Amino acid sequence: MSARDAVTGLLAAVDAHDPDAVVSRFAEQVVVRIPAIGVYEGVRADLEVFFADLLRAFPDLRVNVKRVVVTGDAVTAEVNVEGTQDDAYLGAINQEKHLDVDEAWRFEITDGLVSGFEGYWCQQALYRRLGVKRLDRIALV
């Protein structure tokens, strides 16, 4: 399986809201970096929680792939994540706000599995979309 195919399969599993299929794409020793939520040297459990929370909070989540760049075993996907909030997410209570945020997800692939994941987006834009007024104290707009 090529690195591109591995990432395409994972993105399809996220888009299909299949957390078991998403988790099955991770290597046991995956290294996770998601700076926006304070994960700098995370492990598989951090990645499982990240995707489970995302799918739970946005039951109509759509991951629209804008571009995929493959460099050897590294794959970077520019995606647009959109959906309507239906549960608390990253400290923002549910106000049924529509999320529409551009993100970059970088994957390291080893033997067809994700062995490294980095997720980047503007946390301020995400909170703004969810109706959070202040970042020092989560409050509603």
Secondary structure, DSSP 8 states (H G I E B T S, - for coil): --HHHHHHHHHHHHHTT-HHHHHTTEEEEEEEEEGGGTEEEE-HHHHHHHHHHHHHH-TT-EEEEEEEEEETTEEEEEEEEEEE--S-BTTB-----EEEEEEEEEEEEETTEEEEEEEE--HHHHHHHTTB--TTTT-B-
